[in-house]
């Protein structure tokens, strides 16, 4: 999933690449507000925070504690894979997310300097 999305550039993996729970990732997307991205991905289960804080729309206190900038914290989304998620589903999600990010960046090019 990360390798497919990384083709965009401007993505930051929040947290350690090696010390993490498999199937879960939190990424910041340069030039895209996380809430706009989530709203545009209504057919994909993503969130802007941890599962225990999913009802809260504030910037993640964990990302702040990790030293993530306010701008990148506001552009963060959390994605998880299920035990039965297959390669075709991942490829479909990657394709859709890439297109949505490109569209959102085109709408507001000032936020994304690539």
Secondary structure, 3 states (H helix, E strand, C coil): CHHHHHHHCCEEECCCCCCCCCCEEEEEECCCCHHHHHHHCCCCCCECCCHHHCCCCCCCHHHHHCCCCHHHHHCEEEEECCCCCCHHHHHHHHHHHHHHHHHHHHHCCCCCCC
